[in-house]
Amino acid sequence: MELRHLQYFKAVAQHLHFRNAAASLFISQPPLSRQIKELEEELGVQLFLRNNKRVVLTEAGKYFAATVDSIFAQLEESKNIARQIHQAAGTGELKIGYISSVYQPHLAEVLKALRQVFPYIKTSLYERPTIKQIEALEQGKLDVGILRAPVQSDKLTVQTLFFDPFMVVVPSAGMKFAKADVLADFIKDKPFIFFNKEYAPHYYDKLVEICHRLGFKPDITHEVNNVHSIVQLVEAGLGVSILPLSLKQQYAKLQLSFIELRDIPVSTEVVLAYKQSNLNAALKWFIKNYKKK
């Protein structure tokens, strides 16, 4: 039995159609049928019931399909571990996911220091929402993610970085509000600019909760998927927003006012997530050294 037999079987099991399976493998149908027949003869079982109208897996075929899926998953994991062992020597690539609503100059400083320790490492950065990062981390497409809790995955190790309170962001600089109710009166009728609900559902819920605590339901006029667009739209006078307080320093030069919400104890947890089994030496250094100032 060769690997191609398993690949061909997997394609037919997925498509349940020999011509479509052959097309997906970029081969003609007769060689595919021949390979499946060879596999069945070697196993001594019938894997498919087929006639002119349909193809279905036998009970033995269903069991074998689950086993083959497990074999390919293990093979992919072995390839990732082999790459990680190679990278442990200080070469290779470190793939980092991050959300737009973190203080990015700090990330840049850590990457500069990383370069001093691992001069031959390649770093690749991917701006992704938390949900997409979790999926990529589980699949080995990212080595580490900077994201917001909750991280609901039993495959990942999660390390708290810091808890981030929120602030209200309004256009024009120098605005101040003595009390929360005065601030609420000012912003409750303004258009709000928030993160897209499907893009960052938990984060979106936090923002709506803050408005409810201030005593109103926000008029969400604009939804976007990154913090840079939010602050640009607010500065242009298209509305107001609520953002993590840690971003205040990053956008201090813009014509905006940042009002801390000291009386509303709502915050968001920023975390690192990664696979404990990842052997990349640069990753271990990054985890140890990426800390909030």
N, C-alpha and C positions, 0 to 999 in steps of 0.2 A: 504494500500500500504506500502510495506516495502522496505528498502534500496536495498535488493537483487533483487527486481523486476527491479529497475532502473539499477543496475549493469548488469543484464542479458539483458535488453533492449539495453543498450549501446553497449554491445558486439555484439549483432545481427546487430545493426545499423552500426557498424564499418565493420563487415565482410560480411554482406548481404549473409550469408550462415550459416544455423543452425548447421550443423555438425562442421564447423570450429570454430564457436562461442563457442559451447559446449566444444571443445578441449581446447580453450584458457582459459576457466573457470574451467577446470579439472572436468567436470561433463559429464554425458551421455546426448544424445540429447533429449530423451523423457521428462525428468524433465524440461529441458530448454523450450521446446515447451509448456509444461503445465503452466509454470510460465508466459510466454508471453501471453497465452490465458487468464489467470487470470487477468493480467494487462489490457488487452483490454476490458474484461468484466467489470472491475471496472471503467475504463474510459468511457466506452460506445462508443468506436470508434475502427476502424480497423487501426492498426499501420503499418502492412505489407501486401503487396500483394504477395502471394507465390504460386508456382506450382512446378512441378517436375524439372523444368529447372532453375528457378531464384527466387530471393527474392528481392523486392524493397520496399522502404518506401512509404507510402501514403503521401498526403499533410499534413494530421494530424500527421503522423509519423515524417515527416521532422521537423515540428514545435516542437514536443515533444522532438526530439533528441537535438535540440538547447537548449531547456529549461533544459534538463538533464545535458548537458555539463556545463551549467551555475551553476547548483546545485552542481555538483562535484567540480568545481573550487572554489565556495564559501566555500564548506566544507573543502577543502585543505587549503584555506586561514585562516579559523577559527582554524584549527589544528595548523597552524604556530603561530597565535596570542596567542593561549593558551600556547604554548611552551614558547613564548616570555614573557608572564606574569609570568610564572614560573621562567624564567631566570632573570627577573627583581629583584628577591630576591637575586641575586648574585651567583646563582648556574646555572647549565646547561652548554651550549657550545656556544662559539663564533667562527664562521666560517669565516676565513679571506682569501680572494683571493689576490694574488699579482703577478706582472710581474717580470721576472728575472732581468730586467734592472733598478731596483731601489736599493738604498743603503741599503742593508739588515742588517748590524750591527745596524742601527738606529731602524729598526723594532724590532730587538731582545731587544734593550734597553727599548722600549716602552712596550713590552710584560712582561719584568721583573717588571716594575713599575706597570703594570696592575695586576700582581700576588699579589702584596702587598695590593692592594685595594680590589681585589676579589680573595681571596685565594682558593676558591672552584670551580672557573670557569675552564672549560676545553677549551683550545684554539686549533683549528685545522687550519693548514695552507695549502693552495692549490696554487701551482704555475700554473697560467693559463694565456693565452693571453687575451687581452682586450675583443675581441669578445666573447670568452667563458665565461668570468667573467660577462659580461652584461646579458647573457642568464641565468646564474646561479643565479644572483642577482634578476632578474625578477621572477624566479621560487621559490625563497626562499631557494635555496640550499646554498647560501652564505649570510652572514649578512652584510659584507662590502668588498669592493674591492679597492685595490691600483692599478690604471691603468692609461693609457694615453688617453687623449681626442683625438677625440671627442667621447662622450658617447651619442649616439642617442637613447634615451629611455625616454618616458614620464612617466614611472613608477618609475624612480630613481631620487634621489636628488644628485647633484654633487657639490663637494666643492674643489676649487683649492688649491693645496698644494704648488706648485712652478713651475716656467718655467725653463726648463732644456736646455741649449745650447749644442752644440755637439763638439766633439774632434776627431781628426784622431789618430788611434792607429797603430803603426808600431813595428816590432820586434826589439829587442836590446834596451838597455837603453841609455839615454843621447843624443839622436838625437835632433837637433834644426834646425829650418828653419826661416830665417829672414823675408821672405815675402811669401804671399799666392801663388804667381806664381811659386816660387821655390819648395814649398811643392807639388803643383799640378804636376809639371814636374817629381817629384820623385815618386808619387803614381799612376799616370795615366795609366802606363803600368803594374802595379802590379795586381795580382789576388786579388779580393775583397771577403771578407767573410761577408755576410749580414744575417739578419733575413729572414726566409722564407716568401715570399710574401703573401701566403694564410694565414699564421699564424698571421702576423701583417701587413696588407696591408697599413694602413695609415703611420705607422712608416717606412716601406720599401720605400714608396714614398718620405718621408722626406730625407732619405739617398741618394736616387737617385737625388733629387733636389740639394742637397749640391754639389754633383759631377758635375752636370750641371753648377752650379754657379762657380765652379773652372775651368770649360772649357773643360770637357771631359765626356765621357760616361763610367761608370765603367764596368770592366770585372768581372761579378759576377760568381766566380768559385765555391764557397761553400755557401750553404744556410743551416742554422741551426735554431733551435727554442728556444735557450736560450743563455744568454750572457756569461755564464761560458764556453761553448764550443767555442764561438767566440774568447775569449781572449786566450784560450789554443791553438787554431789553429794558431792564430797570433804569439804567443810566439814560436811555433814550426817552424815558418818561412814559413807557407803555404800561407801567403797573408797579406793584411792590412785590416783595417776596420774603420768604423765611429761609435762612441758610445756616449751616453749621458755623459756630463762632470762630472756629479755627481758621476759617477762610478770610477773616477780617484783615490780617496782615498782607495776604496775597493781593488783595484788591484795594488797599488803602489809598492808592493814588487816583482812583476813579472818583468822579463827582457823585458820590453816594454817601448816605448816612447809615451807620450801623448801630442799631439800638439793641443792647443786650436785654434778654428776658430773664432778669434775676429772680422774679417772683413766680416763674413757671418752671418747676423742676422736671422738665422733659429733656432728655438727652438721647444721643445715639452712640452706640459702641462701635468704635473702629477697631478692626482686628486684622491679624495676619492669618491666612489659612494655607495649609500645605499638606502633603502626604508625609507621614513620619518615615516611611520606607525610602524616601528620596535620598540618595547618597551623594548628591551634588555638593561638593565642598563649598562652592561659592554661595549656594543656597543657605547652608548652615551659617556662614559668615553674615549673610544678609539678615537672616532671622535674628541673630544675636545683636546686630548693630542698628537695625532699623527701629529706633525708639523716638517717641515724640519728645521734642525739646521742652 
